[in-house]
Amino acid sequence: MLKFHNTLSGQLQEFKPLDGNNVRLYICGPTVWSFAHIGNFRTFTFGDVLRRYLKFKGYNLTHVFNLTDVDDRIINEAKAADKTIDEFTAPFIEAFWEDFDALGLERPEITPRATHHIAEMISIIETLLKNGRAYKSNGSIYYRISAFPDYGKLSKINFAGNVSGASGRIDTDKYDKENAQDFALWKLVDADEPTGWDASFGRGRPGWHIECSAMAMKYLSETFDIHAGGVDLKFPHHENEIAQSEGATGKLFAKVWLHSEHLKVEGETMSKSLGNYYTFRDLIAKDYSAVAIRYLLMSVPYHKQLNFTFETLDGAEQTIGRLRDFRKRLQEANLPDGINTDLQGKVGAYLDDFEMAMDDNLNTSIALAALHNLVRETNTAMAHAVACTEDRSVILHAIDKFDQVLGIFGEAKTEMLDAEIENLIEERQAARRNRNFARSDEIRDTLAEQGIILEDTKDGVRWKRK
């Protein structure tokens, strides 16, 4: 029975989709004004594990993941670079998807951009103006929080005075408002401002919060199953999404809300001023593998803070190396014919442990422990020569089941293909037989540069990735 800790209710609840076996999921994506940092990717890796596990459980998934390609910061940065916002964001969007793919994150079914959904935003704002939950002031449109009695039901914040959200973006609107807590739905722009759109209520550009409401409701309907994102977005962004969406439709916006906790670096908040701010690309440049980064980002359950250190990342590299080496040794092992029913029973139990852990609010740390228990049990069986050929297929199938969710056994696209490695090893063996040791050493060095370690054994040459 799959259960989530629903931020909206504050309780651990059994998950029941609104529409039979179909699940509709919305996750807030990046604001594409720079390269995404590892805190961003902690949330996006959680989102990937969530979508993978929903599919693992047999649900039909529609996953929407937006790109915020217009906000004040993007507009200001584009102006400074003497570019349009499309010109400014294009390289960052391309880089984001490159990083996304490198981490083994599955592409969502729908990846809308905010600038492509201005009409939907305008429609919601028109509805809010008509029902009195929005008002116009000096050309801009604001949401009237006092007209939505449920405001604060997600964040559980007691609103007294102007409260700043965890994202630090509640009161960046330098416009006149009835109440300091009201937020901008539409911001007036000058006639000569290049970033602006015409609307019935005046030329302007959208506020940050209305963007996600418009895209979520367009693709997932007015009420959908799960809305997820980083805990820094819970207030004000997600709180405001609820207010404007439910204020427009009169219906529940999202049934379940999930929030991934903060990533700290060496126990500190990640900050450029502290010199501990890392993008995904920074870590790749330090010769860490994408899969080790992925492993570390999901090693702690999403609802707990993750403390990133280079020591733990080094440990993740070693763990990935051991896991992949284990699978290769199992594939290549010379096992006796037959079946070990006791071993196969334990394999089934570890799969059950994995699913029980994931059913419990995606407890990835216990789920990973189940995988490591399987590896340890199999290593012991092989060491005592009690693992048989039929056991191998059962264990490899179990690893594939684990990896449907974890995504850590597949090779990165940038790595040398297995077939290429095998061909080079065969060429090296031929060179050794022909006493062409210079060529043999050259091939070994080439493979070493690709992170391939050769082991000469009595059964022939084995290889593994670092």
N, C-alpha and C positions, 0 to 999 in steps of 0.2 A: 504494500500500500504506500504510494508515493505521498509524502508530506512536505510542505514548505512552511517556513516561518513567514507569515504574511505581515509585512510592515503595517498594512492598513488595519488589521485586527489586533496586531501585537501578539498573535498566537500561532502555534504550530498547528496546521490544518491539513486534513486530507485534501489532495488535489482532485477536483472533479471538473472536467471541461464543461463549458457551457453548451457545446454542440457535439454530443456523442463522443466520437473518437478524434475529433478535430480540435487542434489547439492553435490559438492565435496569440502570437508573442511579439511584443515591441520592446526593443532595447535602444536606448539613446546612444547614438554614435558620436564621433568626434566633431569638434569644431576645427575645420581644416585651415588653420592659420599658421601651423608649424608642424614639425614632425611629432608624432605621438610618443609620449613618454611611457615608462614601464608601469606607472600607476594607471594610465589609461588602459594599457594592455592587460593589467590584472583584471579589470572589469570585463574587457572583451573576451579574455580567456574563460572567465566564469560564464559569460554568455554562451560561449562555444560548448562548454561542458553541459550547460543546461539544455541547449538545443540537441546535442548528441544524445543526452540521456532521455529526453522526451521521445526521440525517435527509437532509441533502444527499447523503451517501454511499449512501442508499437503505435504511438500516436501519429496522426497525420498533421504535419506542422506547417504553418505559414508564419514565417519569421520576417519581420520588418526591422531594418536597421538603418537609421537615417544618417545623412551627412549634413551638418550645419555649415552652409557655405555663404551665409550672410549674417553678420552681426556687427556691432560697433567696432570691435577690435579688428575684424577683417577689413572693414571699410577704411579704418585709419591706416592700417598697414599697407593696404593697396594704394591709398593716396600717397603715402610716403615713398612708395616704390614707383610711383607714376604709372600704375597699371589699373586696369579694370578689375573688379573682384573675380571675374572668371579667369583672367590671366594670372592673377595672384594665387588663387586657390588650386589651379590645375596641377602644378607640380606636387603640391602637398597631398592632393587626392590620389595621384598616381603612386606616390611614395607610401601612402597609408595602405593601399591595397597590396603593394609589394610586401610590406611588413606583415600584414594580415595573413597573406598566403604563406609566407616563410614560417610563421608560427604554427602552421597547420590548422588555422581557424577555418571552419567551413563557411563558404559564402552564404549569407542569408538569401532567402528567396526574393526579397524585395529590398532594394537599397536606394531609397528616394533622396533627392537633394532638395533642400528647402527652397531654393530659388525657382524650382520647377513646380512649386505648389502654392504660389502666391494667391491664385484665384480661390483655392479652398480656404486659405486664411481669411481673405476678405469676406467670404460668405459667413464664416463663424462670427466675425466681428460685427457684421450687419445684424445678425440674429441677436447678439448681445446688446447692441444699441437699441434694438426694438423692444427687448424685454426689460430694459432698465438696468442691466448689470454692467453696462459700459457707458462711458460718457466722453464727450469731446471737450478738450481744453487747449486753447491756443493751437489748434490744428492737429493735435495728437489725440489718440484714443486710449483711454485707460479703463482697466477693470475695476469696478467698484466692489471692493472686498466686503463692505458692510451689507451688500445685497446677497451674499452667499453665506448663510449661517453656518454651514459645515466647514468653513475655511479653517484649516489647521488639523483636520481629522487624520491626515497621514503623518505629519511630523510631530503631532501632539505638543506643539509649541503654544505657550500662552502668550498671546500678542498684547504687549503693553509697550507702546511707543514703537519706534522704528527698529525692527529686528533685522540683523544681517544674517544671511544664510551661510551655510558651510562653503558654498561655492563663491562667496564674496560678490555675488552679482545681483543682489536684490535691488539696490538703490543707485544703480549706475545711470538711471534715466534723469537727465538734467532738464526736466520739463515741469510744468505746473500741474499739481495733482490736488484733488480734494482732500485726500488723506495720504500721509507719508507711506503707508503700507500698500496703497494701490499701485498696480504695475502697468507698464505700457504694453498695449496690444499693437499699436500702430504709431510710428514716430514720424512727425512732420519733417519733410525735407524741403530745402530750397528748390526753386524752379530749375536752377542750373546744376543741381546735384545729380551726377550721373547714376548713382545707385538709388533708384526710387521707382515706384509703380503707381499708376493712377487707380483710384478707387472712388466709389460713390461718396465717400466721406472725406476725400482729399488725397493729394499725392503724398506718398510716404514710403516707409519701409517697415517690415514686420518687427515686432518685439521678439525676443528669443523664445519665450514660452509658447506662443501661439503656433510656432512652426511644428513642434512635435504633435500637438493636438490635431492639427490639420492632416498631417501625414498618417498618424495612427488611425484616425477615424476614416480616412479615405480607403485604406487598404484592409483594415481589420473590423470595420463597422463601429458604431457608436459605443458598443460595449464589447470588450474582448477579455481573454483569459488572464494573460500575464503581462505586466509592465515591469521591466528591470533596468537597472542602471547603477552607477556608483552612489555611495551614501552621501557624497557631497552634493548630489543633485536632489536629494529628498526634499530639502527646503533651500531655496524657494521654488526651484524649477518644477519638480513633480507636484508640489502642492498647488502651484499655479495652473499646471496642466489640468488637474482635477477641477479646479474652480471654473476655468473657462470652458472646459468640455462639458461638464455636468450642468454648468450654468446655461449653456446653449441648448442641450438636448433634454435635460431633466432626467437623464438616465445614468446609472452607474457607469463610470468610464472604464476602469479596469478592475477585475475581480481580485487578482492577487498582485501584490507589489513586492519585489525582491530587490535588496540593495547589497552590493558588495562593499566590504569595509575598506578602510584606507590601507595603502601600502606605505610603510615607513622605510627609511634607508638608514641602517646602523642605528635604529632607535629614534631617528629624527625625522621630522617632516621634510619631504623632498623639496628642495629649494635651490634655485640657481645661486642665490646669495651665499648659501652654505657650501656650495661646490659639490652637492650630492644629487644633482639633477641628471638623470640618465634617460635618454631615448632608447628605444629598441636598437637603433642603429649604432649608438655608442657602445652597447654591449657586444654587438656583432663585430665591431671594429677592434674590440679587445680579444677577439678570437674565441668568444663563447658561441656555442651552437644554439640555434633557434629552439631545438627540441629541449635542451637543458633549461633554457629560459622558460619555456612552456611548462616543464615539469615543476620548476620552482614556483611559478605563479599559481599553480593549482594544488600545491602540496598542502596548503592550509585552507580549511573550509572558507568559502566566500564570505561568510558572515563574521569572520574573525579577522583582526588586523594581521597583516603579513609584514614581517620585518625582513627586508631584503639586505643581505650582506654578500660580499664576494666570497666569503667562506662557504656560505650555503649554496651559492651558485657553483662553486667548485665541486661541492658535494653532489649537486644535481648532475653535473657532467659525469662524474664517476658512476653515479647510479644508472644513468642512461647507458653508459658504456657496458656496465655489468648486465643490464637487462637485455641489451641487443646481443651481447656475446653469449648469454644464456640461450637465447632462441636459436642462434646459429649453431651452437654446440649440440643442442637437442636435435636440430634438423640433420646434422651430419653424424651423430653418434651411431656406432655400430651396436645396435641393440639386439638381444635375442628375440626370437619369435615368441608370441604368446601374449598374455594379458595379466595385469596385476590389478585385480578388482579392488583391493584395499587402496591402492594409489589412486585409481580412478574415482573411488568414493570420496577421497579427500579433495580431489580436483573439483568435483561437484559442490562440495561443501564450501570451498573458497569462492566459487562463483556465487553461491548463495550469500556468503558474507559480503561480497562486493555489492550485490544488489540491495541487501538490507541497509548497508551504509549509505548508498546513494539515495535510497528511498527516504532516508532520514535527513531531509533538507540538504541533500547533496554533500554528505560528509566525505569529502575527497581524501582526507588523511587516513581514515579507517579503510576506505575503498582501496587506496594504494597499499595499505598494510596487507590486505587480502592477496593482492598480486604478489607482494614480496614473500608471503607465506607459501604461495604456490611454487615460486621459484626455489625457495629453500627446501621444500619437501621433494621436489623433483631432483634437485642436485643431490640430495641424500640418497634417493632411490637409485640414481645413476652411479653414484660412488660405490654403492653396495651391490651393483649389478642386478637390481630387482626391477628396473624399469624395462618394459618390453615394447615391441614395435607397435602394438595396438594402443598402448598407453601414449606413445608419442603423438599420434594423431589427435587423441582426446585432449592432450595438454596444449598442443598447438591451436586447436580449435578454441580452447578456453582463453588463450592469450589473445586470439582474434576478437573474442567477445569483450574482454577487458578493453582492448584497443579501440573498439567502436566508440567508446566514451572518452578514453584517455588520450588517444592519438599520439602516442609516444614511440611506437615501434616502427612506424613508417619512416623511410629515409627522406631527408630534405631534397628538394628538386635540384639544388646546386651541387649535390654530391655526385661523385663518379658512380656510374651505374654498376651493379653487380657483374653484369656480363662483361663490361670493359675491364673490370678488375680481374676476373677469371682469365680473360684473354691475355692480359699482361703477365699473370702468374704462369700460364702455360708457356709463354714466350721466354720467361725467365728460366723455367725448368729446362727448356730446350737449349738455352744459352749455357746453362751449367753443364748439361750433358756434353755439349760441344766445347767445353772448357773456355767459353767466351765470358770470363768472369767480369770483364769491364762492363759488358752489356748487362749481365746479371745484376751487378751493383747499381747500374744506372736505373734499371727498372725498380729495384728496391727503393732507391732514393725518390723516384717519381711517385711511387705509391705512398711513401712516407709523407711527402708534401701534401698528399690528399688525405692524410690522417689514417692511412691504412697500415696496420702492423702485421707483418708476416711471422708465422711460427712454423718452423720446420720440425715436423714430427715423424715418427716411424710410419704413420699412416699417410704421409704426404704433407703438403703445405696447407696450413689453415690460415685464415686471415680474419681480422676484425678491425672495426673502426675505433679510433681513439675515443 
